[in-house]
Amino acid sequence: MALERWCRYAPRGPLAASRFSLGARDTVVYELAKPKPDGTTQLVFPVTSFLRRLCAVLPLPRRHTRVYHGVFASAHR
């Protein structure tokens, strides 16, 4: 239940949930809004690869997405 809710929430934002579908043999298919210059209209990923890529772009909970270093850091004198 919680995993399903997370999977529904995670693709929000730049990824349209209505363009996702499950393909044959445990694959995730994403329909592109516009075809790429080479004519590609959809992206097909194995489920594990898709989840790895999705987790890589999601920010960690309760963490800032921007961290400043050097002169711009909050503790700089």
N, CA, C and O atoms as a Tripos MOL2 file, in Angstrom:
@<TRIPOS>MOLECULE
protein
  308   307    77     0     0
PROTEIN
NO_CHARGES

@<TRIPOS>ATOM
      1 N           0.8260   -1.1930    0.0000 N.3       1 MET1
      2 CA          0.0000    0.0000    0.0000 C.3       1 MET1
      3 C           0.8710    1.2570    0.0000 C.2       1 MET1
      4 O           0.6680    2.1530   -0.8200 O.2       1 MET1
      5 N           1.8380    1.3260    0.9160 N.am      2 ALA2
      6 CA          2.7060    2.4980    0.9810 C.3       2 ALA2
      7 C           3.5880    2.5970   -0.2620 C.2       2 ALA2
      8 O           3.8280    3.6940   -0.7670 O.2       2 ALA2
      9 N           4.0720    1.4590   -0.7570 N.am      3 LEU3
     10 CA          4.8950    1.4680   -1.9700 C.3       3 LEU3
     11 C           4.0790    1.9360   -3.1660 C.2       3 LEU3
     12 O           4.5790    2.6900   -4.0010 O.2       3 LEU3
     13 N           2.8380    1.5010   -3.2550 N.am      4 GLU4
     14 CA          1.9750    1.9390   -4.3560 C.3       4 GLU4
     15 C           1.7230    3.4420   -4.2850 C.2       4 GLU4
     16 O           1.7530    4.1280   -5.3070 O.2       4 GLU4
     17 N           1.4730    3.9550   -3.0780 N.am      5 ARG5
     18 CA          1.2510    5.3890   -2.9140 C.3       5 ARG5
     19 C           2.5100    6.1680   -3.2890 C.2       5 ARG5
     20 O           2.4240    7.2150   -3.9300 O.2       5 ARG5
     21 N           3.6870    5.6580   -2.8890 N.am      6 TRP6
     22 CA          4.9320    6.3140   -3.2400 C.3       6 TRP6
     23 C           5.1460    6.2880   -4.7540 C.2       6 TRP6
     24 O           5.5830    7.2830   -5.3340 O.2       6 TRP6
     25 N           4.8440    5.1700   -5.3930 N.am      7 CYS7
     26 CA          5.0120    5.0600   -6.8400 C.3       7 CYS7
     27 C           4.0550    5.9920   -7.5890 C.2       7 CYS7
     28 O           4.3800    6.4490   -8.6850 O.2       7 CYS7
     29 N           2.9070    6.2750   -7.0300 N.am      8 ARG8
     30 CA          1.9980    7.2350   -7.6530 C.3       8 ARG8
     31 C           2.4740    8.6720   -7.4320 C.2       8 ARG8
     32 O           2.2820    9.5280   -8.2960 O.2       8 ARG8
     33 N           3.0910    8.9380   -6.2820 N.am      9 TYR9
     34 CA          3.5340   10.2790   -5.9650 C.3       9 TYR9
     35 C           4.8570   10.6220   -6.6620 C.2       9 TYR9
     36 O           5.0430   11.7500   -7.1180 O.2       9 TYR9
     37 N           5.7610    9.6650   -6.7430 N.am     10 ALA10
     38 CA          7.1200    9.9200   -7.2210 C.3      10 ALA10
     39 C           7.1850   10.5010   -8.6310 C.2      10 ALA10
     40 O           7.9700   11.4250   -8.8460 O.2      10 ALA10
     41 N           6.4180   10.0250   -9.5980 N.am     11 PRO11
     42 CA          6.5690   10.5830  -10.9520 C.3      11 PRO11
     43 C           5.9240   11.9490  -11.1530 C.2      11 PRO11
     44 O           5.8760   12.4290  -12.2860 O.2      11 PRO11
     45 N           5.4310   12.5860  -10.1140 N.am     12 ARG12
     46 CA          4.8260   13.9020  -10.2760 C.3      12 ARG12
     47 C           5.8900   14.9270  -10.6290 C.2      12 ARG12
     48 O           7.0790   14.7080  -10.3950 O.2      12 ARG12
     49 N           5.4660   16.0230  -11.1800 N.am     13 GLY13
     50 CA          6.4080   17.0690  -11.5560 C.3      13 GLY13
     51 C           6.7440   16.9870  -13.0310 C.2      13 GLY13
     52 O           5.8450   17.0410  -13.8700 O.2      13 GLY13
     53 N           8.0260   16.8560  -13.3680 N.am     14 PRO14
     54 CA          8.4010   16.8640  -14.7760 C.3      14 PRO14
     55 C           7.9680   15.6140  -15.5370 C.2      14 PRO14
     56 O           7.9990   15.6040  -16.7670 O.2      14 PRO14
     57 N           7.5710   14.5780  -14.8360 N.am     15 LEU15
     58 CA          7.1310   13.3550  -15.4960 C.3      15 LEU15
     59 C           5.6150   13.2260  -15.3750 C.2      15 LEU15
     60 O           5.0790   13.2710  -14.2670 O.2      15 LEU15
     61 N           4.9310   13.0680  -16.4810 N.am     16 ALA16
     62 CA          3.4730   12.9420  -16.4690 C.3      16 ALA16
     63 C           3.0890   11.4910  -16.2110 C.2      16 ALA16
     64 O           3.4780   10.5990  -16.9640 O.2      16 ALA16
     65 N           2.3340   11.2600  -15.1610 N.am     17 ALA17
     66 CA          1.9360    9.9010  -14.7970 C.3      17 ALA17
     67 C           1.0580    9.2620  -15.8610 C.2      17 ALA17
     68 O           1.0420    8.0390  -15.9940 O.2      17 ALA17
     69 N           0.3280   10.0690  -16.6180 N.am     18 SER18
     70 CA         -0.5470    9.5010  -17.6440 C.3      18 SER18
     71 C           0.2370    8.9300  -18.8260 C.2      18 SER18
     72 O          -0.3280    8.1940  -19.6350 O.2      18 SER18
     73 N           1.5240    9.2530  -18.9420 N.am     19 ARG19
     74 CA          2.3340    8.7350  -20.0480 C.3      19 ARG19
     75 C           3.0470    7.4340  -19.6990 C.2      19 ARG19
     76 O           3.6760    6.8250  -20.5650 O.2      19 ARG19
     77 N           2.9600    6.9990  -18.4450 N.am     20 PHE20
     78 CA          3.5810    5.7450  -18.0340 C.3      20 PHE20
     79 C           2.6450    4.5750  -18.2870 C.2      20 PHE20
     80 O           1.4290    4.6920  -18.1350 O.2      20 PHE20
     81 N           3.2200    3.4570  -18.6730 N.am     21 SER21
     82 CA          2.4530    2.2210  -18.7760 C.3      21 SER21
     83 C           3.4010    1.0470  -18.5630 C.2      21 SER21
     84 O           4.6160    1.1730  -18.7140 O.2      21 SER21
     85 N           2.8290   -0.0830  -18.2140 N.am     22 LEU22
     86 CA          3.6310   -1.2880  -18.0590 C.3      22 LEU22
     87 C           3.6530   -2.0330  -19.3830 C.2      22 LEU22
     88 O           2.6130   -2.2840  -19.9930 O.2      22 LEU22
     89 N           4.8420   -2.3760  -19.8080 N.am     23 GLY23
     90 CA          4.9950   -3.0970  -21.0660 C.3      23 GLY23
     91 C           5.1050   -4.5910  -20.8180 C.2      23 GLY23
     92 O           4.8570   -5.0800  -19.7160 O.2      23 GLY23
     93 N           5.4760   -5.2910  -21.8530 N.am     24 ALA24
     94 CA          5.6290   -6.7400  -21.7620 C.3      24 ALA24
     95 C           6.8850   -7.0890  -20.9710 C.2      24 ALA24
     96 O           7.8710   -6.3520  -21.0010 O.2      24 ALA24
     97 N           6.8440   -8.2060  -20.2730 N.am     25 ARG25
     98 CA          7.9900   -8.7600  -19.5600 C.3      25 ARG25
     99 C           8.6100   -7.7810  -18.5640 C.2      25 ARG25
    100 O           9.8200   -7.5560  -18.5900 O.2      25 ARG25
    101 N           7.8040   -7.2070  -17.7020 N.am     26 ASP26
    102 CA          8.2730   -6.3420  -16.6080 C.3      26 ASP26
    103 C           9.0980   -5.1570  -17.1010 C.2      26 ASP26
    104 O          10.2400   -4.9650  -16.6830 O.2      26 ASP26
    105 N           8.5180   -4.3820  -17.9780 N.am     27 THR27
    106 CA          9.1630   -3.1540  -18.4440 C.3      27 THR27
    107 C           8.2310   -1.9690  -18.1970 C.2      27 THR27
    108 O           7.0110   -2.1220  -18.1360 O.2      27 THR27
    109 N           8.8200   -0.8050  -18.0570 N.am     28 VAL28
    110 CA          8.0710    0.4330  -17.9000 C.3      28 VAL28
    111 C           8.2490    1.2230  -19.1970 C.2      28 VAL28
    112 O           9.3700    1.4180  -19.6670 O.2      28 VAL28
    113 N           7.1290    1.6740  -19.7700 N.am     29 VAL29
    114 CA          7.1540    2.4140  -21.0270 C.3      29 VAL29
    115 C           6.7210    3.8420  -20.7470 C.2      29 VAL29
    116 O           5.6870    4.0740  -20.1210 O.2      29 VAL29
    117 N           7.5220    4.8080  -21.2160 N.am     30 TYR30
    118 CA          7.1960    6.2210  -21.0670 C.3      30 TYR30
    119 C           7.0310    6.8250  -22.4560 C.2      30 TYR30
    120 O           7.9670    6.8250  -23.2560 O.2      30 TYR30
    121 N           5.8400    7.3380  -22.7360 N.am     31 GLU31
    122 CA          5.5540    7.9840  -24.0240 C.3      31 GLU31
    123 C           6.0670    9.4190  -23.9690 C.2      31 GLU31
    124 O           5.7320   10.1600  -23.0450 O.2      31 GLU31
    125 N           6.8580    9.8080  -24.9280 N.am     32 LEU32
    126 CA          7.3890   11.1710  -24.9770 C.3      32 LEU32
    127 C           6.3340   12.1290  -25.5140 C.2      32 LEU32
    128 O           5.5030   11.7410  -26.3350 O.2      32 LEU32
    129 N           6.3620   13.3750  -25.0560 N.am     33 ALA33
    130 CA          5.4060   14.3830  -25.5090 C.3      33 ALA33
    131 C           5.6330   14.7100  -26.9850 C.2      33 ALA33
    132 O           4.6830   14.8320  -27.7590 O.2      33 ALA33
    133 N           6.9040   14.8510  -27.3630 N.am     34 LYS34
    134 CA          7.2630   15.1110  -28.7590 C.3      34 LYS34
    135 C           8.2980   14.0880  -29.1810 C.2      34 LYS34
    136 O           9.1460   13.7120  -28.3720 O.2      34 LYS34
    137 N           8.2560   13.6270  -30.4170 N.am     35 PRO35
    138 CA          9.2940   12.6800  -30.8590 C.3      35 PRO35
    139 C          10.6750   13.3330  -30.8630 C.2      35 PRO35
    140 O          10.8080   14.5240  -31.1430 O.2      35 PRO35
    141 N          11.6890   12.5500  -30.5540 N.am     36 LYS36
    142 CA         13.0630   13.0370  -30.6180 C.3      36 LYS36
    143 C          13.4630   13.1810  -32.0900 C.2      36 LYS36
    144 O          12.7820   12.6460  -32.9640 O.2      36 LYS36
    145 N          14.5510   13.8930  -32.3730 N.am     37 PRO37
    146 CA         14.9820   14.0620  -33.7680 C.3      37 PRO37
    147 C          15.2310   12.7470  -34.5130 C.2      37 PRO37
    148 O          15.0920   12.6890  -35.7340 O.2      37 PRO37
    149 N          15.6000   11.6880  -33.7730 N.am     38 ASP38
    150 CA         15.8310   10.3990  -34.4300 C.3      38 ASP38
    151 C          14.5500    9.5870  -34.6150 C.2      38 ASP38
    152 O          14.6010    8.4720  -35.1320 O.2      38 ASP38
    153 N          13.3940   10.1330  -34.1970 N.am     39 GLY39
    154 CA         12.1110    9.4660  -34.3880 C.3      39 GLY39
    155 C          11.6260    8.6740  -33.1920 C.2      39 GLY39
    156 O          10.5600    8.0630  -33.2660 O.2      39 GLY39
    157 N          12.3670    8.6560  -32.0880 N.am     40 THR40
    158 CA         11.9800    7.9100  -30.8920 C.3      40 THR40
    159 C          10.7330    8.5390  -30.2750 C.2      40 THR40
    160 O          10.6970    9.7450  -30.0310 O.2      40 THR40
    161 N           9.6990    7.7110  -30.0200 N.am     41 THR41
    162 CA          8.4630    8.2240  -29.4290 C.3      41 THR41
    163 C           8.2190    7.7060  -28.0190 C.2      41 THR41
    164 O           7.3460    8.2100  -27.3140 O.2      41 THR41
    165 N           8.9900    6.6950  -27.6040 N.am     42 GLN42
    166 CA          8.8140    6.1610  -26.2550 C.3      42 GLN42
    167 C          10.1370    5.6300  -25.7260 C.2      42 GLN42
    168 O          11.0310    5.2590  -26.4870 O.2      42 GLN42
    169 N          10.2370    5.6040  -24.4000 N.am     43 LEU43
    170 CA         11.4040    5.0520  -23.7250 C.3      43 LEU43
    171 C          10.9620    3.8050  -22.9820 C.2      43 LEU43
    172 O           9.9280    3.8120  -22.3140 O.2      43 LEU43
    173 N          11.7320    2.7420  -23.0920 N.am     44 VAL44
    174 CA         11.4060    1.4720  -22.4450 C.3      44 VAL44
    175 C          12.5340    1.1200  -21.4840 C.2      44 VAL44
    176 O          13.6980    1.0530  -21.8780 O.2      44 VAL44
    177 N          12.1760    0.8940  -20.2100 N.am     45 PHE45
    178 CA         13.1440    0.5680  -19.1720 C.3      45 PHE45
    179 C          12.7200   -0.7130  -18.4660 C.2      45 PHE45
    180 O          11.5240   -0.9500  -18.2960 O.2      45 PHE45
    181 N          13.6750   -1.5450  -18.0490 N.am     46 PRO46
    182 CA         13.3410   -2.6070  -17.0930 C.3      46 PRO46
    183 C          12.9320   -1.9490  -15.7700 C.2      46 PRO46
    184 O          13.3970   -0.8540  -15.4550 O.2      46 PRO46
    185 N          12.0940   -2.5890  -15.0220 N.am     47 VAL47
    186 CA         11.5500   -1.9890  -13.7900 C.3      47 VAL47
    187 C          12.6630   -1.5920  -12.8310 C.2      47 VAL47
    188 O          12.6250   -0.4940  -12.2770 O.2      47 VAL47
    189 N          13.6470   -2.4480  -12.6210 N.am     48 THR48
    190 CA         14.7170   -2.1320  -11.6670 C.3      48 THR48
    191 C          15.5420   -0.9400  -12.1420 C.2      48 THR48
    192 O          15.9050   -0.0820  -11.3380 O.2      48 THR48
    193 N          15.8380   -0.8790  -13.4180 N.am     49 SER49
    194 CA         16.5910    0.2560  -13.9550 C.3      49 SER49
    195 C          15.7920    1.5480  -13.8320 C.2      49 SER49
    196 O          16.3500    2.5940  -13.4990 O.2      49 SER49
    197 N          14.5000    1.4810  -14.0970 N.am     50 PHE50
    198 CA         13.6450    2.6530  -13.9850 C.3      50 PHE50
    199 C          13.6030    3.1720  -12.5560 C.2      50 PHE50
    200 O          13.7020    4.3790  -12.3350 O.2      50 PHE50
    201 N          13.4580    2.2790  -11.5830 N.am     51 LEU51
    202 CA         13.4140    2.6970  -10.1820 C.3      51 LEU51
    203 C          14.7420    3.2770   -9.7240 C.2      51 LEU51
    204 O          14.7580    4.2280   -8.9430 O.2      51 LEU51
    205 N          15.8620    2.7220  -10.1950 N.am     52 ARG52
    206 CA         17.1740    3.2850   -9.8590 C.3      52 ARG52
    207 C          17.3070    4.7020  -10.3930 C.2      52 ARG52
    208 O          17.7660    5.5910   -9.6770 O.2      52 ARG52
    209 N          16.9120    4.9250  -11.6410 N.am     53 ARG53
    210 CA         16.9940    6.2560  -12.2360 C.3      53 ARG53
    211 C          16.0620    7.2340  -11.5280 C.2      53 ARG53
    212 O          16.4210    8.3900  -11.3060 O.2      53 ARG53
    213 N          14.8810    6.7740  -11.1780 N.am     54 LEU54
    214 CA         13.9220    7.6330  -10.4940 C.3      54 LEU54
    215 C          14.4230    8.0250   -9.1100 C.2      54 LEU54
    216 O          14.3050    9.1860   -8.7180 O.2      54 LEU54
    217 N          14.9790    7.0790   -8.3690 N.am     55 CYS55
    218 CA         15.4980    7.3770   -7.0310 C.3      55 CYS55
    219 C          16.6920    8.3160   -7.0850 C.2      55 CYS55
    220 O          16.9220    9.0750   -6.1430 O.2      55 CYS55
    221 N          17.4450    8.2800   -8.1560 N.am     56 ALA56
    222 CA         18.6200    9.1420   -8.2750 C.3      56 ALA56
    223 C          18.2310   10.6170   -8.3960 C.2      56 ALA56
    224 O          18.9920   11.4830   -7.9650 O.2      56 ALA56
    225 N          17.0730   10.9180   -8.9670 N.am     57 VAL57
    226 CA         16.6830   12.3130   -9.1590 C.3      57 VAL57
    227 C          15.7830   12.8490   -8.0500 C.2      57 VAL57
    228 O          15.5390   14.0540   -7.9870 O.2      57 VAL57
    229 N          15.2850   11.9770   -7.1770 N.am     58 LEU58
    230 CA         14.4440   12.4360   -6.0710 C.3      58 LEU58
    231 C          15.3000   12.9550   -4.9340 C.2      58 LEU58
    232 O          16.2810   12.3070   -4.5690 O.2      58 LEU58
    233 N          14.9650   14.1040   -4.3580 N.am     59 PRO59
    234 CA         15.7550   14.6020   -3.2280 C.3      59 PRO59
    235 C          15.5030   13.7620   -1.9800 C.2      59 PRO59
    236 O          14.4380   13.1660   -1.8160 O.2      59 PRO59
    237 N          16.5000   13.7290   -1.1110 N.am     60 LEU60
    238 CA         16.3410   13.0070    0.1420 C.3      60 LEU60
    239 C          15.3300   13.7320    1.0220 C.2      60 LEU60
    240 O          15.2240   14.9560    0.9510 O.2      60 LEU60
    241 N          14.5870   13.0040    1.8480 N.am     61 PRO61
    242 CA         13.6040   13.6650    2.7050 C.3      61 PRO61
    243 C          14.2790   14.5770    3.7300 C.2      61 PRO61
    244 O          15.3280   14.2450    4.2820 O.2      61 PRO61
    245 N          13.6610   15.7170    3.9680 N.am     62 ARG62
    246 CA         14.1190   16.7050    4.9470 C.3      62 ARG62
    247 C          15.5430   17.1900    4.6760 C.2      62 ARG62
    248 O          16.2740   17.5060    5.6140 O.2      62 ARG62
    249 N          15.9400   17.2530    3.4120 N.am     63 ARG63
    250 CA         17.2530   17.7670    3.0180 C.3      63 ARG63
    251 C          17.0610   18.9030    2.0360 C.2      63 ARG63
    252 O          16.1310   18.8840    1.2310 O.2      63 ARG63
    253 N          17.9250   19.8760    2.0990 N.am     64 HIS64
    254 CA         17.8780   20.9670    1.1420 C.3      64 HIS64
    255 C          18.3830   20.4780   -0.2100 C.2      64 HIS64
    256 O          19.2830   19.6410   -0.2750 O.2      64 HIS64
    257 N          17.8090   20.9950   -1.2770 N.am     65 THR65
    258 CA         18.2690   20.5920   -2.5990 C.3      65 THR65
    259 C          19.4710   21.4020   -3.0470 C.2      65 THR65
    260 O          20.1650   21.0050   -3.9830 O.2      65 THR65
    261 N          19.7280   22.5210   -2.4020 N.am     66 ARG66
    262 CA         20.9050   23.3330   -2.7070 C.3      66 ARG66
    263 C          21.7470   23.4690   -1.4550 C.2      66 ARG66
    264 O          21.2390   23.7630   -0.3730 O.2      66 ARG66
    265 N          23.0320   23.2510   -1.6200 N.am     67 VAL67
    266 CA         23.9640   23.4110   -0.5160 C.3      67 VAL67
    267 C          25.0430   24.3770   -0.9860 C.2      67 VAL67
    268 O          25.6790   24.1620   -2.0180 O.2      67 VAL67
    269 N          25.2390   25.4350   -0.2220 N.am     68 TYR68
    270 CA         26.2210   26.4400   -0.5970 C.3      68 TYR68
    271 C          27.5440   26.1780    0.1200 C.2      68 TYR68
    272 O          27.5620   25.7980    1.2900 O.2      68 TYR68
    273 N          28.6540   26.3870   -0.5970 N.am     69 HIS69
    274 CA         29.9900   26.1860   -0.0440 C.3      69 HIS69
    275 C          30.7880   27.4750   -0.1830 C.2      69 HIS69
    276 O          30.4360   28.3510   -0.9740 O.2      69 HIS69
    277 N          31.8440   27.5830    0.5730 N.am     70 GLY70
    278 CA         32.7590   28.7100    0.4310 C.3      70 GLY70
    279 C          32.1490   30.0180    0.9000 C.2      70 GLY70
    280 O          31.5720   30.0880    1.9850 O.2      70 GLY70
    281 N          32.2770   31.0550    0.0810 N.am     71 VAL71
    282 CA         31.8330   32.3920    0.4470 C.3      71 VAL71
    283 C          30.3210   32.4400    0.6600 C.2      71 VAL71
    284 O          29.8390   33.2190    1.4820 O.2      71 VAL71
    285 N          29.5810   31.6300   -0.0590 N.am     72 PHE72
    286 CA         28.1220   31.6690    0.0240 C.3      72 PHE72
    287 C          27.5490   30.8300    1.1600 C.2      72 PHE72
    288 O          26.3420   30.8670    1.3990 O.2      72 PHE72
    289 N          28.3840   30.0790    1.8610 N.am     73 ALA73
    290 CA         27.9040   29.2350    2.9590 C.3      73 ALA73
    291 C          27.4300   30.1020    4.1270 C.2      73 ALA73
    292 O          27.9390   31.2030    4.3320 O.2      73 ALA73
    293 N          26.4740   29.6130    4.8770 N.am     74 SER74
    294 CA         25.8920   30.3830    5.9670 C.3      74 SER74
    295 C          26.8680   30.5980    7.1160 C.2      74 SER74
    296 O          26.7220   31.5720    7.8550 O.2      74 SER74
    297 N          27.8560   29.7280    7.2940 N.am     75 ALA75
    298 CA         28.8030   29.8540    8.4020 C.3      75 ALA75
    299 C          30.0690   30.6110    7.9940 C.2      75 ALA75
    300 O          31.0040   30.7030    8.7890 O.2      75 ALA75
    301 N          30.1210   31.1480    6.7920 N.am     76 HIS76
    302 CA         31.3090   31.8680    6.3390 C.3      76 HIS76
    303 C          31.4330   33.2020    7.0670 C.2      76 HIS76
    304 O          30.4300   33.8730    7.3080 O.2      76 HIS76
    305 N          32.6690   33.5930    7.4220 N.am     77 ARG77
    306 CA         32.8640   34.8400    8.1670 C.3      77 ARG77
    307 C          32.7700   36.0310    7.2700 C.2      77 ARG77
    308 O          32.9100   37.1630    7.7320 O.2      77 ARG77
@<TRIPOS>BOND
     1     1     2 1
     2     2     3 1
     3     3     4 2
     4     3     5 am
     5     5     6 1
     6     6     7 1
     7     7     8 2
     8     7     9 am
     9     9    10 1
    10    10    11 1
    11    11    12 2
    12    11    13 am
    13    13    14 1
    14    14    15 1
    15    15    16 2
    16    15    17 am
    17    17    18 1
    18    18    19 1
    19    19    20 2
    20    19    21 am
    21    21    22 1
    22    22    23 1
    23    23    24 2
    24    23    25 am
    25    25    26 1
    26    26    27 1
    27    27    28 2
    28    27    29 am
    29    29    30 1
    30    30    31 1
    31    31    32 2
    32    31    33 am
    33    33    34 1
    34    34    35 1
    35    35    36 2
    36    35    37 am
    37    37    38 1
    38    38    39 1
    39    39    40 2
    40    39    41 am
    41    41    42 1
    42    42    43 1
    43    43    44 2
    44    43    45 am
    45    45    46 1
    46    46    47 1
    47    47    48 2
    48    47    49 am
    49    49    50 1
    50    50    51 1
    51    51    52 2
    52    51    53 am
    53    53    54 1
    54    54    55 1
    55    55    56 2
    56    55    57 am
    57    57    58 1
    58    58    59 1
    59    59    60 2
    60    59    61 am
    61    61    62 1
    62    62    63 1
    63    63    64 2
    64    63    65 am
    65    65    66 1
    66    66    67 1
    67    67    68 2
    68    67    69 am
    69    69    70 1
    70    70    71 1
    71    71    72 2
    72    71    73 am
    73    73    74 1
    74    74    75 1
    75    75    76 2
    76    75    77 am
    77    77    78 1
    78    78    79 1
    79    79    80 2
    80    79    81 am
    81    81    82 1
    82    82    83 1
    83    83    84 2
    84    83    85 am
    85    85    86 1
    86    86    87 1
    87    87    88 2
    88    87    89 am
    89    89    90 1
    90    90    91 1
    91    91    92 2
    92    91    93 am
    93    93    94 1
    94    94    95 1
    95    95    96 2
    96    95    97 am
    97    97    98 1
    98    98    99 1
    99    99   100 2
   100    99   101 am
   101   101   102 1
   102   102   103 1
   103   103   104 2
   104   103   105 am
   105   105   106 1
   106   106   107 1
   107   107   108 2
   108   107   109 am
   109   109   110 1
   110   110   111 1
   111   111   112 2
   112   111   113 am
   113   113   114 1
   114   114   115 1
   115   115   116 2
   116   115   117 am
   117   117   118 1
   118   118   119 1
   119   119   120 2
   120   119   121 am
   121   121   122 1
   122   122   123 1
   123   123   124 2
   124   123   125 am
   125   125   126 1
   126   126   127 1
   127   127   128 2
   128   127   129 am
   129   129   130 1
   130   130   131 1
   131   131   132 2
   132   131   133 am
   133   133   134 1
   134   134   135 1
   135   135   136 2
   136   135   137 am
   137   137   138 1
   138   138   139 1
   139   139   140 2
   140   139   141 am
   141   141   142 1
   142   142   143 1
   143   143   144 2
   144   143   145 am
   145   145   146 1
   146   146   147 1
   147   147   148 2
   148   147   149 am
   149   149   150 1
   150   150   151 1
   151   151   152 2
   152   151   153 am
   153   153   154 1
   154   154   155 1
   155   155   156 2
   156   155   157 am
   157   157   158 1
   158   158   159 1
   159   159   160 2
   160   159   161 am
   161   161   162 1
   162   162   163 1
   163   163   164 2
   164   163   165 am
   165   165   166 1
   166   166   167 1
   167   167   168 2
   168   167   169 am
   169   169   170 1
   170   170   171 1
   171   171   172 2
   172   171   173 am
   173   173   174 1
   174   174   175 1
   175   175   176 2
   176   175   177 am
   177   177   178 1
   178   178   179 1
   179   179   180 2
   180   179   181 am
   181   181   182 1
   182   182   183 1
   183   183   184 2
   184   183   185 am
   185   185   186 1
   186   186   187 1
   187   187   188 2
   188   187   189 am
   189   189   190 1
   190   190   191 1
   191   191   192 2
   192   191   193 am
   193   193   194 1
   194   194   195 1
   195   195   196 2
   196   195   197 am
   197   197   198 1
   198   198   199 1
   199   199   200 2
   200   199   201 am
   201   201   202 1
   202   202   203 1
   203   203   204 2
   204   203   205 am
   205   205   206 1
   206   206   207 1
   207   207   208 2
   208   207   209 am
   209   209   210 1
   210   210   211 1
   211   211   212 2
   212   211   213 am
   213   213   214 1
   214   214   215 1
   215   215   216 2
   216   215   217 am
   217   217   218 1
   218   218   219 1
   219   219   220 2
   220   219   221 am
   221   221   222 1
   222   222   223 1
   223   223   224 2
   224   223   225 am
   225   225   226 1
   226   226   227 1
   227   227   228 2
   228   227   229 am
   229   229   230 1
   230   230   231 1
   231   231   232 2
   232   231   233 am
   233   233   234 1
   234   234   235 1
   235   235   236 2
   236   235   237 am
   237   237   238 1
   238   238   239 1
   239   239   240 2
   240   239   241 am
   241   241   242 1
   242   242   243 1
   243   243   244 2
   244   243   245 am
   245   245   246 1
   246   246   247 1
   247   247   248 2
   248   247   249 am
   249   249   250 1
   250   250   251 1
   251   251   252 2
   252   251   253 am
   253   253   254 1
   254   254   255 1
   255   255   256 2
   256   255   257 am
   257   257   258 1
   258   258   259 1
   259   259   260 2
   260   259   261 am
   261   261   262 1
   262   262   263 1
   263   263   264 2
   264   263   265 am
   265   265   266 1
   266   266   267 1
   267   267   268 2
   268   267   269 am
   269   269   270 1
   270   270   271 1
   271   271   272 2
   272   271   273 am
   273   273   274 1
   274   274   275 1
   275   275   276 2
   276   275   277 am
   277   277   278 1
   278   278   279 1
   279   279   280 2
   280   279   281 am
   281   281   282 1
   282   282   283 1
   283   283   284 2
   284   283   285 am
   285   285   286 1
   286   286   287 1
   287   287   288 2
   288   287   289 am
   289   289   290 1
   290   290   291 1
   291   291   292 2
   292   291   293 am
   293   293   294 1
   294   294   295 1
   295   295   296 2
   296   295   297 am
   297   297   298 1
   298   298   299 1
   299   299   300 2
   300   299   301 am
   301   301   302 1
   302   302   303 1
   303   303   304 2
   304   303   305 am
   305   305   306 1
   306   306   307 1
   307   307   308 2
@<TRIPOS>SUBSTRUCTURE
     1 MET1         2 RESIDUE 1 A MET
     2 ALA2         6 RESIDUE 1 A ALA
     3 LEU3        10 RESIDUE 1 A LEU
     4 GLU4        14 RESIDUE 1 A GLU
     5 ARG5        18 RESIDUE 1 A ARG
     6 TRP6        22 RESIDUE 1 A TRP
     7 CYS7        26 RESIDUE 1 A CYS
     8 ARG8        30 RESIDUE 1 A ARG
     9 TYR9        34 RESIDUE 1 A TYR
    10 ALA10       38 RESIDUE 1 A ALA
    11 PRO11       42 RESIDUE 1 A PRO
    12 ARG12       46 RESIDUE 1 A ARG
    13 GLY13       50 RESIDUE 1 A GLY
    14 PRO14       54 RESIDUE 1 A PRO
    15 LEU15       58 RESIDUE 1 A LEU
    16 ALA16       62 RESIDUE 1 A ALA
    17 ALA17       66 RESIDUE 1 A ALA
    18 SER18       70 RESIDUE 1 A SER
    19 ARG19       74 RESIDUE 1 A ARG
    20 PHE20       78 RESIDUE 1 A PHE
    21 SER21       82 RESIDUE 1 A SER
    22 LEU22       86 RESIDUE 1 A LEU
    23 GLY23       90 RESIDUE 1 A GLY
    24 ALA24       94 RESIDUE 1 A ALA
    25 ARG25       98 RESIDUE 1 A ARG
    26 ASP26      102 RESIDUE 1 A ASP
    27 THR27      106 RESIDUE 1 A THR
    28 VAL28      110 RESIDUE 1 A VAL
    29 VAL29      114 RESIDUE 1 A VAL
    30 TYR30      118 RESIDUE 1 A TYR
    31 GLU31      122 RESIDUE 1 A GLU
    32 LEU32      126 RESIDUE 1 A LEU
    33 ALA33      130 RESIDUE 1 A ALA
    34 LYS34      134 RESIDUE 1 A LYS
    35 PRO35      138 RESIDUE 1 A PRO
    36 LYS36      142 RESIDUE 1 A LYS
    37 PRO37      146 RESIDUE 1 A PRO
    38 ASP38      150 RESIDUE 1 A ASP
    39 GLY39      154 RESIDUE 1 A GLY
    40 THR40      158 RESIDUE 1 A THR
    41 THR41      162 RESIDUE 1 A THR
    42 GLN42      166 RESIDUE 1 A GLN
    43 LEU43      170 RESIDUE 1 A LEU
    44 VAL44      174 RESIDUE 1 A VAL
    45 PHE45      178 RESIDUE 1 A PHE
    46 PRO46      182 RESIDUE 1 A PRO
    47 VAL47      186 RESIDUE 1 A VAL
    48 THR48      190 RESIDUE 1 A THR
    49 SER49      194 RESIDUE 1 A SER
    50 PHE50      198 RESIDUE 1 A PHE
    51 LEU51      202 RESIDUE 1 A LEU
    52 ARG52      206 RESIDUE 1 A ARG
    53 ARG53      210 RESIDUE 1 A ARG
    54 LEU54      214 RESIDUE 1 A LEU
    55 CYS55      218 RESIDUE 1 A CYS
    56 ALA56      222 RESIDUE 1 A ALA
    57 VAL57      226 RESIDUE 1 A VAL
    58 LEU58      230 RESIDUE 1 A LEU
    59 PRO59      234 RESIDUE 1 A PRO
    60 LEU60      238 RESIDUE 1 A LEU
    61 PRO61      242 RESIDUE 1 A PRO
    62 ARG62      246 RESIDUE 1 A ARG
    63 ARG63      250 RESIDUE 1 A ARG
    64 HIS64      254 RESIDUE 1 A HIS
    65 THR65      258 RESIDUE 1 A THR
    66 ARG66      262 RESIDUE 1 A ARG
    67 VAL67      266 RESIDUE 1 A VAL
    68 TYR68      270 RESIDUE 1 A TYR
    69 HIS69      274 RESIDUE 1 A HIS
    70 GLY70      278 RESIDUE 1 A GLY
    71 VAL71      282 RESIDUE 1 A VAL
    72 PHE72      286 RESIDUE 1 A PHE
    73 ALA73      290 RESIDUE 1 A ALA
    74 SER74      294 RESIDUE 1 A SER
    75 ALA75      298 RESIDUE 1 A ALA
    76 HIS76      302 RESIDUE 1 A HIS
    77 ARG77      306 RESIDUE 1 A ARG
